[in-house]
Amino acid sequence: MTATLPGRITRTDVPTPVKKHRSYAALAAGLSAWVIGLIFIFPILYMLLTSLHEPAKAQTYPPSWGASLTLTNYKGLFSDTINIRPALLNSLQASVISTILVLLLAIPAAYALSIRPVRKWSDAMFFFLSTKMLPPVAGILPIYLFTIKVIHLPDSILVLIVLYTSMNLPIAVWMMRSFLAEVPPAIIEAAQIDGAKTIQIMARIVAPIAMPGIAATSLICFIFSWNEQLFAKVLTSVNAQTAPVFVNTLIQTEHSYLAQLCAGTVAVSVPVLIAGFAAQDKLVQGLSLGAVK
Amino acid sequence: MSTVPATEVVLTNEAVDQRARAAAKIDKWGKKSWVRRAPLLPALVFMIIVTQLPFVATLVMSFLNWSAQPDAPGKSFAGLANFKEVFTTKEYRSAVFTSIEMTVTVVVVAVLIGMGVALLLDRKFFGRGVVRTMMIAPFLIVPIAAAVFWGNGMLQAGFGLVDGVLGQLGVKDAQNISFLTTHPKLSIEIELIWQWTPFMMLILLAGLQSRDSEIMEAALVDGANPWQMFRAITLPHMRRYIELAATLGTIFIVQNFDSVVGMTGGQNSTNIPYEVYEVFYAAKDYGVASALGVVVVIGSIIVATFGLRVVSSLLSEEVA
């Protein structure tokens, strides 16, 4: 930076102190952004590095930074002794099916809250939101007893699917409403005048415009379902165990477990990272329930 | 970030209200209202059954003596005994304080760092997109995976990275430092701040980018310095975004269970969700667990009333 600044000064005839101050400030701002960004990504990079080390080299004091890299831990995850595969499949099932259910319920609801609004539509919106504010842990005991004693479905993915649907439905209704509100009403009215039926309007006009919103909503619902651990921990044991619950079983303190654990945390997080970066453009609108565009 | 001017093309909230009112007029003569409500009903009914009925059951159970321990007597009416136990037991009170302490600390610090990073990312610099991606990544690690990684790979005594680095920097006996046991709450808070700063940053950055550029330029022309512009233009504009980020963050963070179970297993850091889980799952005291649940719900309603007001003001003047 000392090399470039004198050049600048000779080029600009009057080097005002303010300008000099600004360029230093801009450089400092850029640098600090990089430093903070690196601090935040660093634990993830270390997780990745540890997952690529031999188990014995991964948990040493001090850390063996330069130990040779290997894929042993990832192979181990899919071996017969550990086998993460069923847990990943269970998580996939629970997340995908609940997301589809959420969309089936949320899209018509959002339609009735924006394009053809019911009276007191905002009351309905706040009912949905208020369910999100009640901690799930307060209802978990009756749900547990209900699945065990009434419907006799311990260790079932089905129960998780229903719960994840209820967990994400309020978010999806709020998001979808904000996306549907972007459909210009004039187009719909024009179509109605031309005699289009509701189904046609939905399929031909609303759906194409709302598609990016539907995609973003699904990705965010997928992420929240995939991440959920409390219900999965309480309501499943072996057959329906999901990936987040499985991760805990990788902590085997009788031998060097850290490398294997890190491979597990990476493997479990990959779908979320993919979904999150795929939804990146709409992530803010989704996470703020459509309040921020 | 908004691509369309909010008032003209897009269906505004006033427009939605107008439509609803117009529809209400039709309702007086015909059965139109049911046709309108039909698409909403499945979602509404589903939510009432799955989220409200369990709370009713919790309320009923909170008045029962009911333990699932093998040697426990059968169910009986307990009156207010469970609630009395909830309010007089030290652990439960401390769980409430831990929850408040953790939530407030994490939300405040994450909003502050998030605001700082958003301000930095709002300007152009080399590699801005890369830094943005690096900042978002922690939010996209599965929470329980992040918690067990922080609890084992980062903060574990001995082979945890923090001890290792301290040792390499010359700190004596660094391998014996156990942050998880000496500072369990702080450890959890750091992990949560790491995960939730990206969330705050994203909302606040969207807020910064929605500032009116004409006003900013006018202020620059008038000779305002960066600090004056921040105080007079940015901060008032950002107030609603800060409130929104803090409110939504609070909703998620107060319900946090994964970080506690994954990092400390609740040792000296039990928050409300973990306490309820313990009483119900480990101690199997269903009556007390339910009473605890009811108290949590009442507390949440108080907090939610405030939270809903914030979100409600956003709905009335949609931030765009």
Interface residues (C-beta under 8 A of the other chain):
Chain A: A26 A29 G30 S32 A33 W34 I36 G37 L38 F40 I41 P43 I44 Y46 M47 T50 A58 Q59 T60 Y61 P62 P63 L105 A106 P108 A109 Y111 A112 L113 S114 I115 R116 P117 V118 R119 K120 W121 S122 A124 M125 F126 F127 F128 L129 S130 T131 K132 M133 L134 P135 P136 V137 A138 G139 I140 L141 P142 I143 Y144 L145 F146 V162 L163 T165 S166 L169 P170 V173 L180 A181 E182 V183 P184 P185 I223 W226 N227 Q229 L230 K233 V234 A243 P244 V245 V247 N248 L250 I251 Y257 L258 L261 C262 G264 T265 V268 S269 V272 L273 A275 G276 F277 Q280 L283 V284 Q285 L287 S288 L289 A291 V292 K293
Chain B: M1 S2 V4 V9 V10 L11 T12 A15 V16 D17 R19 A20 R21 A23 A24 D27 S33 R36 R37 A38 P39 L40 P42 A43 L44 F46 M47 V50 T51 Q52 L53 P54 F55 A57 T58 M61 I113 G116 V117 L120 L121 R123 F125 F126 G127 R128 V130 V131 R132 T133 M134 M135 I136 A137 P138 F139 L140 I141 V142 P143 I144 A145 A146 V148 F149 W150 N152 G153 M154 G158 F159 L161 D163 G164 V165 G167 Q168 A174 Q175 W194 T197 P198 F199 L202 I203 L205 A206 G207 S210 Y241 L244 A245 L248 I251 V254 Q255 F257 D258 V261 G262 I272 P273 V276 Y277 F280 Y281 Y286 A289 S290 G293 V294 V296 V297 S300 I301 V303 A304 G307 L308 V311 S312 L314 L315 E318 V319 A320
